[in-house]
Amino acid sequence: MGIFDLTFKPLGKELIGKIMVVGQRRVTIMDAQGYPKAENDTGVYKPVVDMAPGEVFVPRHRNAFLFLVACKDGEERGGCVLVREIEIDGKLYKGPGMVTQALGIQTHGATGKLHERDIGELSLSMDGIAPPADPPRDKAAKARKMSDALLKKHMPNIVKAWKKTGQGTPFLDLLNKLAAECADEVALRKALKDMTG
């Protein structure tokens, strides 16, 4: 089962902390929220209802362009996840309009696709943004003491800790530091508590 087999709420949670390769940049999704088909049936969101899970749609809403990822709502198409915050090179881009601006996507109706990579990352292909043949890899991941499953379990708290103390430092650096220095879940919880007060 792939990530895009998830419905809107679980997919929204799963995308938080996920690395997305966009051209030659590594982007971390810091916040995302899922919406059911019933909320996508009208207005600028309507095209996402017929899109396959994992496809991307960029509608203009008010004065902002939104980054929507199509997904399931139950067994049917029509759900979507709005990417609300991303991190690039230690800088947080907060708000749906800031996300697309940071990614360089400013065209109403732009479409694309998120691809799952075998290394647990996503890559984005869109008009004007081609996925790299061999995306930059997380070289520090091999030095991790902690499992990716345990990091994933605590990802919301790791994101909160980065937002509170780590801005200016790439999120992936904090993630790798925690993974290398914390021998177990107890140590990770303590480190996160120390960071967030």
N, C-alpha and C positions, 0 to 999 in steps of 0.2 A: 504494500500500500504506500503510495506516494503522498507527499505533503498536500497536493492539490485534490486529493480524495477527501480531505476534511471539509466539514461544513463551515459556515461563516464564523461562528464564535470560536471553535477550536483553532481554525486557521489564523484568526486574528492574534490569538495567544502564541501560537507556534512561530509566527513571523517575528515576534519581538526578540531581538538579539541575533537574528539571522543575518549573515553576510550576503550581500547582493553585489555581484560584480557588474559594473556598468562601464563599458569601454575598458579602460585600464585602471579605473578607480574601484576601490573596495569601500562599499557603503554598508553601514550597519543600520538595520531597521530598529528604531528605539520605541516606537509606539504605533499600534495599528488597532483598528476597531472593525468588527464584522457587522454586516447589515443583512437582514433577510430579504427575500425576493419581494415581499409586500412593500418594502420601502424603496425598491428600485424600479417599480412598475411604471413610474411616471417621470416626466421631466427629463433633465439632462442625463439621468442615470439609466434610462430605459434601454439603451443598447447593451448594457452589461448583462441584461436578463438572458439574452440569447448567446452569450459568449461562452466558450469552453473554459473549464477551470484552469487557472494559470495564465489566461490571457489578460492583458492590461488594457485599460481604457482610460483616457484622460479627457474628461469633460471640463468645460469652463462653468464655474458656479460663482455667481456674483463677480468679484474681481480676481478670482483665483482659479488656477488649474489644479485639479485633483488627481491623485494617483490611485486608481482603483484596480484591484486584482479580482477577477471573476472567480467564483467558486460555487459550490453546491449549497442548496438550501434543502436539507433532507436528501432525497434521492434525485432531485431535479436541479437543473441549472437555475441561476437567477440570483444567488447570493453574491455578496462582494465584500472585500475588505478594503477599507480606506487606510492608506499609509499616512500617518499624521506627523511622525518625527523620524528624522534620520541623522546619523553622525557620519561626517567625512573628515578624516584627518584631525580629529579632536574637536571639531566644531559641531554644535548641535543646531540643526535646522528644524525649528518647531513651528508646526502649523502646516496644513495640507498645501497651501500656496507656496510656502517656503521650500517644501520637499521638491516639487516639480521645478521650481526656479533653480535650486541647487543641482538638480539632475540635468538642467538645460532643456526641459520639455515644456514648451510654451505654445502648444498648438491644440486648439479645441478639436476633439475627435481623434487625436492620435491613438494608435493602437500598437500593441506589441505582445510579447510573450515572456514570461518568466520560465526559465529552464532549471530543473533540478540537476545539480552536478553530483558526481559520485563522491565528492569530498564534503558533502553536507552544506554546500553553499548554493546560492541561486545565481543565475546570470540573466541579464535583461537584454533582449533583442527588440529593437524598435527601429523605425525609419530614422536613419542618421546615427543610430547607436547599435553597432554590431557587437555581439559577444566575442571576446577574444578567443582565439583558437586554444590557447593555454593560459587561463587566467592566473594572476598572481596568487600564490598559495600562502597559507598561514604556516610559515616555516617553524614557528615556535610551538605549534600544536604537538609535535613529536616529543617535546620536553615536558609535557604535562604529566603530573602525577595523578590528577583527578580525571575521572571518566567524563566524556561529553554528556552522557545521560544525567550525571549529577549536576553539571554546570547548567544544563537545560532546565532541570528542576528548579534551580534557584535564579534563573535568568531575570525574572521581574525584579528581584532584589539587587542583582548585580547592576542592572540598568539604573535603578534608583540610586545606588551608591555612586555610579559614574556621574549621573546628573548632579549629585550633591558635591562631589569632591574631585572628579576627574576631568572636567571639561578643560580642553586645551591639550589633553593627552588622548591619542586615539583609543577608542573603546577596546579594540582588539588587544592593545598593550595591557590594559587593566585586566582583561579576561585571562590573558596568558600569564600574567603575574600571579593572579589568584590561583590559577590552576597549577602553577609550578610550586608555589609556596605553601599551599594548603594540602596537607596530607590526607585529610578526610573531611566529611561533611561537618563535623563539629568545628574544625578549624576554619572552614569556609564561613559558617554562620558567625563565628566570633569575629573574623576579619570584616565581614559585612556590617556587623553591629558596631565595631570600632569606627568604621568609615562613616556611618550614618548617624551615630550618636545615640 
